[in-house]
Amino acid sequence: MDGDAQGWEKILLGGAGLLSLLLTWRGWRLGLVRQAVALVALGCGVGAGFLGGAFVGPWLRWMGVPDFLLTVPGGVLLGLALYLTIVGVSAVLFKTTGDQGFGPVRWFYGAGGAVLGMVSALVLVWLGFEAIRFLGAVAQTQLEAGSAVAKTKRGRARLGPGHAFSESLVDMRASLDQGPLGGILKSLDPAPAGLEVILEKWGRMLASAESVQRFQGYGPVRALAGNPMVKDLMEDAEVVRAFTQRDWMGLLRNGKVLRVLNDPEVGAALKAMDVEKALDYALSKPEKGEAPRRRP
């Protein structure tokens, strides 16, 4: 593990330890019943976020990103709203440890709340670490793609506005995967199997102009490119410029790109496509006699 990753490992584990102490103390103060309700509320919020994010996402189109990316903020808002509602109601209905007048009962309330507070801390730490691992994988993809076009004479990628932050996310992810908790986090990862592999292949594909051309020549991708909306998009000068410069956020926030990605027909074609198979084709070496395809 390099120095940056080791530094982040200490920071992340230290932060997790501090959060655990704070939530354990908070659990003691809240008492057994209110802390139990808070833990149930946390579980309900997480479940609602995973299951209901896709239904809330369309209400957030004002954010200017494709619908499939709105599932995450939609799930977070739904889960947070449910959690705060349940906790708010429990604050009115149930007493805290300090409200208990009888000593043994007060001690039982506090100790039980402290134990459940520690459980809540472990759940939150796990969710936070999983978010860091996922965002780190996305950041790694962005850095690999950007390095293909942003080079100085010394061969180092030029630092963009978000470059340092992306590098930090990559280092944080490395610190978690290579650290003592790496195996446990990977076994508890709620993300679909193979998602990180797909992100890694996507970054390698975007970093190579030849691989991008082969990806565009893959059968289902080529068929999708025949869609009139997609064809018009690929002929748009602003879209071509953003794609050439690997300006992915600019592409995702482009009005034309948003309309195409949110189109039901295009969405159905994307869902039916085997993305990993298309990436494997793009990253494979051309067979003998296979003519290179021109970029549209």
Kinemage of the C-alpha trace (Angstrom):
@kinemage 1
@onewidth
@group {chain A} dominant
@subgroup {mainchain}
@vectorlist {calphas} color= white
{ca met a 1} P 0.000 0.000 0.000
{ca asp a 2} L 1.470 3.420 -0.932
{ca gly a 3} L 1.842 6.356 1.459
{ca asp a 4} L -1.347 8.161 0.380
{ca ala a 5} L -3.465 5.047 0.847
{ca gln a 6} L -1.906 4.386 4.265
{ca gly a 7} L -2.651 7.958 5.307
{ca trp a 8} L -6.270 7.657 4.256
{ca glu a 9} L -6.552 4.315 6.047
{ca lys a 10} L -5.639 5.978 9.356
{ca ile a 11} L -8.038 8.856 8.737
{ca leu a 12} L -10.956 6.622 7.749
{ca leu a 13} L -10.480 4.144 10.590
{ca gly a 14} L -9.969 7.003 13.057
{ca gly a 15} L -13.145 8.687 11.839
{ca ala a 16} L -15.041 5.396 12.099
{ca gly a 17} L -13.824 4.943 15.673
{ca leu a 18} L -14.814 8.495 16.659
{ca leu a 19} L -18.261 8.075 15.091
{ca ser a 20} L -18.734 4.810 16.996
{ca leu a 21} L -17.912 6.492 20.312
{ca leu a 22} L -20.254 9.403 19.621
{ca leu a 23} L -23.165 7.183 18.593
{ca thr a 24} L -22.587 4.861 21.553
{ca trp a 25} L -22.762 7.851 23.926
{ca arg a 26} L -25.816 9.148 22.067
{ca gly a 27} L -27.437 5.721 22.418
{ca trp a 28} L -26.871 5.842 26.194
{ca arg a 29} L -28.571 9.224 26.384
{ca leu a 30} L -31.502 8.265 24.145
{ca gly a 31} L -32.188 5.051 25.991
{ca leu a 32} L -33.099 1.552 24.861
{ca val a 33} L -36.502 2.222 23.319
{ca arg a 34} L -35.697 5.385 21.368
{ca gln a 35} L -32.377 3.967 20.161
{ca ala a 36} L -34.133 0.761 19.066
{ca val a 37} L -36.640 2.841 17.105
{ca ala a 38} L -33.752 4.837 15.569
{ca leu a 39} L -32.071 1.590 14.481
{ca val a 40} L -35.321 0.340 12.928
{ca ala a 41} L -35.719 3.720 11.242
{ca leu a 42} L -32.213 3.423 9.813
{ca gly a 43} L -33.018 -0.010 8.393
{ca cys a 44} L -36.303 1.244 6.945
{ca gly a 45} L -34.554 4.250 5.433
{ca val a 46} L -31.855 2.134 3.786
{ca gly a 47} L -34.442 -0.326 2.454
{ca ala a 48} L -36.677 2.445 1.142
{ca gly a 49} L -33.686 4.083 -0.519
{ca phe a 50} L -32.682 0.913 -2.364
{ca leu a 51} L -36.226 0.005 -3.410
{ca gly a 52} L -37.772 3.421 -3.983
{ca gly a 53} L -34.939 5.455 -5.484
{ca ala a 54} L -36.092 4.714 -9.028
{ca phe a 55} L -39.574 6.105 -8.267
{ca val a 56} L -38.300 9.323 -6.672
{ca gly a 57} L -35.575 9.932 -9.278
{ca pro a 58} L -37.859 11.362 -12.021
{ca trp a 59} L -38.927 14.127 -9.626
{ca leu a 60} L -35.305 15.315 -9.558
{ca arg a 61} L -34.885 15.974 -13.282
{ca trp a 62} L -34.234 19.628 -12.444
{ca met a 63} L -30.728 18.442 -11.493
{ca gly a 64} L -30.015 18.062 -15.217
{ca val a 65} L -28.670 14.492 -15.292
{ca pro a 66} L -30.053 11.308 -16.919
{ca asp a 67} L -32.844 9.439 -15.133
{ca phe a 68} L -30.714 6.366 -14.430
{ca leu a 69} L -28.290 8.546 -12.427
{ca leu a 70} L -31.117 10.096 -10.400
{ca thr a 71} L -31.839 6.799 -8.653
{ca val a 72} L -29.051 7.393 -6.120
{ca pro a 73} L -30.032 10.910 -4.930
{ca gly a 74} L -33.683 9.874 -5.088
{ca gly a 75} L -32.990 6.909 -2.814
{ca val a 76} L -30.968 9.044 -0.410
{ca leu a 77} L -33.715 11.676 -0.094
{ca leu a 78} L -36.457 9.065 0.346
{ca gly a 79} L -34.484 7.127 2.949
{ca leu a 80} L -33.524 10.287 4.848
{ca ala a 81} L -37.111 11.557 4.883
{ca leu a 82} L -38.424 8.238 6.237
{ca tyr a 83} L -35.657 8.032 8.846
{ca leu a 84} L -36.242 11.575 10.138
{ca thr a 85} L -40.013 11.020 10.260
{ca ile a 86} L -39.757 7.852 12.357
{ca val a 87} L -37.133 9.344 14.689
{ca gly a 88} L -39.183 12.528 15.103
{ca val a 89} L -42.293 10.587 16.091
{ca ser a 90} L -40.313 8.462 18.578
{ca ala a 91} L -38.935 11.617 20.228
{ca val a 92} L -42.506 12.614 21.090
{ca leu a 93} L -43.723 9.197 22.220
{ca phe a 94} L -40.808 7.705 24.200
{ca lys a 95} L -38.642 8.795 27.151
{ca thr a 96} L -34.847 9.112 27.235
{ca thr a 97} L -32.501 7.570 29.817
{ca gly a 98} L -32.448 10.782 31.837
{ca asp a 99} L -36.238 10.715 32.131
{ca gln a 100} L -36.128 7.412 34.032
{ca gly a 101} L -36.399 7.965 37.762
{ca phe a 102} L -35.608 4.485 39.107
{ca gly a 103} L -31.842 3.741 39.129
{ca pro a 104} L -31.760 0.124 37.796
{ca val a 105} L -34.264 1.006 35.068
{ca arg a 106} L -32.241 4.073 34.103
{ca trp a 107} L -29.030 1.956 33.921
{ca phe a 108} L -30.800 -0.718 31.826
{ca tyr a 109} L -32.154 1.920 29.451
{ca gly a 110} L -28.732 3.533 29.059
{ca ala a 111} L -26.751 0.299 28.596
{ca gly a 112} L -29.239 -1.081 26.084
{ca gly a 113} L -29.251 2.173 24.160
{ca ala a 114} L -25.435 2.250 24.109
{ca val a 115} L -25.259 -1.259 22.617
{ca leu a 116} L -27.786 -0.384 19.920
{ca gly a 117} L -25.956 2.895 19.313
{ca met a 118} L -22.813 0.911 18.557
{ca val a 119} L -24.794 -1.270 16.121
{ca ser a 120} L -26.095 1.868 14.386
{ca ala a 121} L -22.526 3.170 14.122
{ca leu a 122} L -21.347 -0.063 12.494
{ca val a 123} L -24.160 0.134 9.925
{ca leu a 124} L -23.381 3.769 9.097
{ca val a 125} L -19.646 3.087 8.852
{ca trp a 126} L -20.326 0.173 6.492
{ca leu a 127} L -22.599 2.305 4.287
{ca gly a 128} L -20.016 5.095 4.239
{ca phe a 129} L -17.177 2.747 3.324
{ca glu a 130} L -19.245 1.173 0.539
{ca ala a 131} L -20.029 4.631 -0.852
{ca ile a 132} L -16.312 5.487 -0.838
{ca arg a 133} L -15.436 2.212 -2.618
{ca phe a 134} L -18.047 2.821 -5.337
{ca leu a 135} L -17.134 6.484 -5.864
{ca gly a 136} L -13.462 5.515 -5.911
{ca ala a 137} L -14.128 3.016 -8.707
{ca val a 138} L -15.956 5.703 -10.699
{ca ala a 139} L -13.143 8.194 -10.065
{ca gln a 140} L -10.568 5.647 -11.244
{ca thr a 141} L -12.514 5.288 -14.487
{ca gln a 142} L -12.574 9.058 -14.973
{ca leu a 143} L -8.847 9.414 -14.316
{ca glu a 144} L -7.935 6.626 -16.728
{ca ala a 145} L -10.128 8.135 -19.431
{ca gly a 146} L -8.848 11.645 -18.841
{ca ser a 147} L -5.203 10.581 -18.947
{ca ala a 148} L -5.639 9.620 -22.590
{ca val a 149} L -6.281 13.205 -23.672
{ca ala a 150} L -4.766 15.479 -20.992
{ca lys a 151} L -1.003 15.021 -21.248
{ca thr a 152} L 1.889 17.407 -20.719
{ca lys a 153} L 5.255 17.089 -22.400
{ca arg a 154} L 6.481 15.191 -19.377
{ca gly a 155} L 3.731 12.636 -19.869
{ca arg a 156} L 1.725 13.528 -16.766
{ca ala a 157} L -1.996 14.256 -16.855
{ca arg a 158} L -2.870 17.904 -16.443
{ca leu a 159} L -4.729 18.629 -13.245
{ca gly a 160} L -8.338 19.593 -13.857
{ca pro a 161} L -10.781 21.108 -11.334
{ca gly a 162} L -11.856 17.737 -9.965
{ca his a 163} L -8.616 15.850 -10.536
{ca ala a 164} L -7.272 16.126 -6.989
{ca phe a 165} L -10.613 15.093 -5.498
{ca ser a 166} L -10.811 12.082 -7.837
{ca glu a 167} L -7.300 11.033 -6.859
{ca ser a 168} L -8.277 11.281 -3.188
{ca leu a 169} L -11.285 9.030 -3.787
{ca val a 170} L -9.065 6.494 -5.556
{ca asp a 171} L -6.590 6.543 -2.647
{ca met a 172} L -9.403 6.151 -0.112
{ca arg a 173} L -10.792 3.174 -2.021
{ca ala a 174} L -7.327 1.591 -2.189
{ca ser a 175} L -6.864 2.089 1.557
{ca leu a 176} L -10.110 0.234 2.257
{ca asp a 177} L -9.591 -2.600 -0.243
{ca gln a 178} L -5.972 -3.242 0.764
{ca gly a 179} L -6.454 -2.677 4.478
{ca pro a 180} L -7.567 -5.098 7.205
{ca leu a 181} L -11.275 -4.583 6.354
{ca gly a 182} L -10.894 -5.167 2.611
{ca gly a 183} L -12.020 -8.790 2.581
{ca ile a 184} L -15.005 -8.113 4.840
{ca leu a 185} L -16.185 -5.127 2.785
{ca lys a 186} L -15.936 -7.058 -0.476
{ca ser a 187} L -17.964 -9.950 0.967
{ca leu a 188} L -20.670 -7.521 2.174
{ca asp a 189} L -20.693 -5.384 -0.988
{ca pro a 190} L -24.373 -4.801 -1.973
{ca ala a 191} L -23.461 -3.729 -5.523
{ca pro a 192} L -24.212 -6.187 -8.346
{ca ala a 193} L -21.465 -8.721 -8.956
{ca gly a 194} L -19.049 -7.553 -11.632
{ca leu a 195} L -19.900 -3.835 -11.389
{ca glu a 196} L -16.342 -2.852 -10.446
{ca val a 197} L -14.983 -5.025 -13.265
{ca ile a 198} L -17.248 -3.247 -15.750
{ca leu a 199} L -16.155 0.161 -14.460
{ca glu a 200} L -12.489 -0.850 -14.768
{ca lys a 201} L -12.996 -2.086 -18.347
{ca trp a 202} L -14.969 1.051 -19.202
{ca gly a 203} L -12.073 3.233 -18.061
{ca arg a 204} L -9.560 1.209 -20.103
{ca met a 205} L -11.803 1.425 -23.158
{ca leu a 206} L -12.230 5.209 -22.903
{ca ala a 207} L -8.469 5.648 -22.498
{ca ser a 208} L -7.831 4.189 -25.956
{ca ala a 209} L -9.104 5.789 -29.161
{ca glu a 210} L -8.783 2.430 -30.938
{ca ser a 211} L -10.883 0.704 -28.273
{ca val a 212} L -13.537 3.424 -28.497
{ca gln a 213} L -13.777 2.842 -32.262
{ca arg a 214} L -14.113 -0.918 -31.755
{ca phe a 215} L -16.812 -0.328 -29.134
{ca gln a 216} L -18.727 1.803 -31.611
{ca gly a 217} L -18.388 -0.991 -34.176
{ca tyr a 218} L -19.855 -3.660 -31.880
{ca gly a 219} L -23.111 -5.027 -33.345
{ca pro a 220} L -25.702 -3.841 -30.768
{ca val a 221} L -23.877 -0.528 -30.336
{ca arg a 222} L -23.805 -0.001 -34.093
{ca ala a 223} L -27.523 -0.842 -34.268
{ca leu a 224} L -28.256 1.658 -31.522
{ca ala a 225} L -26.258 4.278 -33.441
{ca gly a 226} L -28.771 3.824 -36.283
{ca asn a 227} L -31.543 5.273 -34.131
{ca pro a 228} L -32.465 8.696 -35.638
{ca met a 229} L -32.144 10.450 -32.267
{ca val a 230} L -28.739 8.884 -31.588
{ca lys a 231} L -27.566 9.575 -35.140
{ca asp a 232} L -28.542 13.243 -34.837
{ca leu a 233} L -26.753 13.389 -31.483
{ca met a 234} L -23.521 11.973 -32.897
{ca glu a 235} L -23.537 14.660 -35.594
{ca asp a 236} L -23.907 17.505 -33.077
{ca ala a 237} L -20.696 19.582 -32.987
{ca glu a 238} L -20.927 20.335 -29.250
{ca val a 239} L -21.468 16.677 -28.379
{ca val a 240} L -18.572 15.581 -30.603
{ca arg a 241} L -16.306 18.172 -28.988
{ca ala a 242} L -17.244 17.058 -25.460
{ca phe a 243} L -16.725 13.395 -26.382
{ca thr a 244} L -13.348 14.098 -27.978
{ca gln a 245} L -12.201 15.995 -24.880
{ca arg a 246} L -13.642 13.290 -22.556
{ca asp a 247} L -15.872 15.898 -20.896
{ca trp a 248} L -18.264 13.294 -19.437
{ca met a 249} L -20.097 15.640 -17.053
{ca gly a 250} L -20.593 18.085 -19.886
{ca leu a 251} L -22.054 15.297 -21.990
{ca leu a 252} L -24.417 14.099 -19.250
{ca arg a 253} L -25.707 17.630 -18.680
{ca asn a 254} L -26.172 18.359 -22.401
{ca gly a 255} L -29.870 18.786 -23.211
{ca lys a 256} L -29.754 16.628 -26.346
{ca val a 257} L -27.901 13.851 -24.546
{ca leu a 258} L -30.460 13.928 -21.726
{ca arg a 259} L -33.367 13.593 -24.170
{ca val a 260} L -31.732 10.617 -25.882
{ca leu a 261} L -30.800 8.813 -22.660
{ca asn a 262} L -34.306 9.352 -21.243
{ca asp a 263} L -35.993 8.105 -24.430
{ca pro a 264} L -37.872 4.813 -23.692
{ca glu a 265} L -36.707 3.125 -26.913
{ca val a 266} L -33.058 4.002 -26.314
{ca gly a 267} L -33.364 3.007 -22.655
{ca ala a 268} L -34.775 -0.401 -23.583
{ca ala a 269} L -31.938 -0.979 -26.059
{ca leu a 270} L -29.337 -0.049 -23.446
{ca lys a 271} L -30.874 -2.384 -20.850
{ca ala a 272} L -30.907 -5.255 -23.346
{ca met a 273} L -27.257 -4.760 -24.271
{ca asp a 274} L -24.573 -6.929 -22.654
{ca val a 275} L -22.235 -4.084 -21.674
{ca glu a 276} L -19.393 -6.301 -20.449
{ca lys a 277} L -19.449 -8.314 -23.676
{ca ala a 278} L -19.287 -5.080 -25.684
{ca leu a 279} L -16.349 -3.871 -23.577
{ca asp a 280} L -14.522 -7.192 -24.004
{ca tyr a 281} L -14.924 -6.834 -27.765
{ca ala a 282} L -13.650 -3.237 -27.661
{ca leu a 283} L -10.588 -4.188 -25.592
{ca ser a 284} L -9.709 -7.265 -27.648
{ca lys a 285} L -7.099 -7.155 -30.393
{ca pro a 286} L -8.456 -6.855 -33.954
{ca glu a 287} L -8.459 -10.112 -35.864
{ca lys a 288} L -6.386 -10.477 -39.012
{ca gly a 289} L -8.090 -8.883 -41.946
{ca glu a 290} L -10.435 -6.832 -39.768
{ca ala a 291} L -10.493 -3.294 -41.102
{ca pro a 292} L -10.362 -0.464 -38.549
{ca arg a 293} L -13.613 1.405 -38.236
{ca arg a 294} L -13.836 5.132 -38.523
{ca arg a 295} L -15.295 7.099 -35.693
{ca pro a 296} L -18.762 8.446 -36.591
